[in-house]
Amino acid sequence: MKAPRNGSFRAGALWVTIYRGILPKPEGAGPFPAVIGLHGCGGMLGTTKRKLVDELVGWGYAVLLVDSFATRDLEHACIGGFTDIAGMRRSDAYGALAFLARQTFVDPQRVAAIGFSQGGWVTLLVAEADSFELFVRASNLGVRAVVALYPLCKPVVGRLVIPTLILIGALDDWTPAADCSEKIDAWRTDGVPVEQVVYPGVHHSFYYPEFQPGRTILVTGWNTTRRQPPMRPAGCGNFLSAT
């Protein structure tokens, strides 16, 4: 295990790094609701971090962006070789929740999680019933709601027991919207609100401002070309404020 660094905290047996060693929040003493941010398999580029922090703080949230890779000596986790990376990152998310609950300016009963791609998959695992058996029962701390942007839905087999919003593109060929759509009814069996918004004509990674139309960018070992301009996910702020 790597030695802890400034802006790190312990989550289980691991040290998890906070983005830039800070915890952005609105002005004032709080307590504020908070959001845990979970990056994709290639991490999170700087422009995306700034965009997400600016939006969430503007909506009145403290923000903890968790870097699950730096303290595991990983550059990315996109191309195999990781048998349970999502499960490990779920532990990170609950470690982040415990860290936030100790901050005097955070309302520990109003902490949500938002994740992108692999991080979106992790947020769905956070919302599963067995997460509450493993993490919440012992600490009496739970994530209040989750937002998953273009998540991998197929491996998520458990019931979702907290409000969940899935935002995904109809033309996503990395994490197909159909894999989520076919599970929505089963996930709603306990009466928990589980909503999915499918954006017509939209591909994967639509939130990232680094991916401009026609621009090719090297991401974790391969080139990818953006096919639409970055967009702000509609309804995300309203969903968070209502839960």
N, C-alpha and C positions, 0 to 999 in steps of 0.2 A: 504494500500500500504506500502510495506517495505521502510525503510529509504534508501536513496541512499548510495552507497558504492564507494570506490575508483575505478575508471575505469568504472563508470556508466554514462549514459546520458539519457535524457528524450526523449521518443518516444510517442507522444500523452500524455495520462494521466499516463503512466507507466515509470518506470526507467528500462532501459535495460543494462545488464552488458556486458562489453567487456572482452573477455578472458584474464585473468591474468592482467587486467588493463593496457594493452599495445596495441599499434597499430603497428605491425611489418611492416617494409618497407625496400626497398633496400637502400643501402648506397647513400648518396647524398641529395641534396635539393629538387629534383623533379622539376615540379610536375609529379607524377606517376599515371598511371591508378590504380584502386583499385578494390578489390573484397570483397563483403559481403558474409560471410560464415554462412549458416543456418543449424543447427544440426537436427538430426532425433528425433523421439518421445521419445527416451531414453537419450537425450543429446548427447554429444560427448566425448568419452574417450580421455585421455591425449595423448596417442601415436598417435591417429588419428589427433588430433589438431596439434601436432608437424609436422607430415608428411604433412598435408595440407599447413601449414604456410611455411614450408621449400620449398615445390614445387612452391607455388605461388610467394613467394619473389624471388626465383631463376629465375622465368620467368619475373621478373621486376614489380611485383604488390605490392602495400600496401594491407594489409589484416585486415579486421575487422570481427572477429568471434563473433557473437551475441549470448549471452545466454538468451533465452526467458523464461527460467524456474526459475532461481534463484530468481528473484525479484517478481515472482508470487507464491512463496512458493510451487513449483512443483518439484517432483523428476523425473517424467516422464509424458507423456500424450499418453500412448499406449493402455490403457484398458478402453475406454469409459469415460463418465462423463464430457466430454468437448464438448459443443455444437458448438463452433466456434473457436477452437484453431488455425486452419489455418488462419482464417480471422484476429484474433488478431496478429498472427505472421507476416502477411502481413504488418500490421501497423508498427511492429518492423522493418521490412526491409526498409520501407520508412523513418522511423526515423533514421536508420543507414545511409541511403543515405544523409539525411540532415546534420547529424553529419560529415560525410566525406567531404561534400562540404565546410565545414568551416575550413578544415585543409589546410594550405598553401602548403603542399607537395603533395596534391591530385589534380588530374585533374578532376573536377566535371562532365565533359562531357564524361568521360570514366570510369564509375563505372558499374561493372557487379555483378551478384549474382550467387552463386553456393550453391545447397542444396542437402541434403541426405535424402532419404525416405520421412518422413513427411516434412522435410525442402525442398526436391525436389518438393513436392506438393505446398509448399508456393511459390517457385520460379515461378511455372507455374501461380499461382494467380497474382504474381507481373507482369507477362507478359500479363495478360488479358487486354482487352480494357477498362473495367470499372475501373481498377486500375488507368488508366491515367485520367479518369474523376474524381475520388475521390482524388487522390494524386498529380498528375503531373501538372494538369492545374493551381492549386493554387500556386504552388511553382516554376514552370518552371524547375523542376529538374526531370530527369527520369533515370531509370536503362537502360543501353545501350544494354545488352544481358543477358541471363540466361542460366545456365547449371543445369540440373536436373538429379541426379543420383538415379536410381530406385525409381521414384516418384509414388505417387498415382494419376493416371490420370482420373479415372472415374468421380470424382466430379467436374472436371474442365470443365465448360460448355461454357465459353465465348471464343471469338476470341483471338488469341495470336497476339500481335502487335509489338513485338520486336524479334530479332533473338533468337532462342531457340534451344538448343541441349539436347536431352534426351539420357542417357546412362543406359542400363538395361540388365539384364541377361535373356536368353531364358528360364531358369529353375526357375525363380523367382516365388515362390508361395505365397509371401506376397503382392507384387504389380505386378501383371502379365503384361508382355510386351504387350500382346494382347489388354489390355485396353487402352494402349497408341497408338498402331499401328492403331486401328480402328478410331482414331480421327485425325490422322496426316493430311489427305487430307482436312478435314474441317478447321483445324487450318491454313492451307496454303492459304486460299481463298483470302487473301489480298496481296499475293505475298511476304509476310514476310518469310525469310528462317526458316523453322522448320525441324530439322533433328533428326532422331532417329537411334542409333546404338544398335543393339541387339547382345549380345555376346553369341555364342553357348556354351552350357554346363555350364553356369554360373548362380549362385543363387543370392539371395539378399545379401546386405551388402558387396559386393565384394571389396570395397575400404579399409575396416577397417583392419589394420594390427593385431589388437587384436584377430581376428578370424583366427586361424591357422587350417590347415587340421586336422580333427579328434578331435580338442580341443572343449570341452564344456565350455561355459561361461554363467554366470548368468546375464541376461539383463532384467532390469525392471520387475522382478517377474517371469520370466520363463527361463528355460535352452534352449540354442540353440547350435547346433553343426555345426561348419564350414565344408563345403564340398568341398572347393577349396581354394588354396592359395590366399592371397590378391593380387590385381592387380592394375596397374596404368591405368586409363581410357585413351585410345588412342584418340588423336585428340582434347582433351580438350584445351591444350595450343594454338594450331593452331586456334581453333575456337575463343577463346578469343582475340587473337592478330589481327584477321581479322575483328573484329566487333567494 
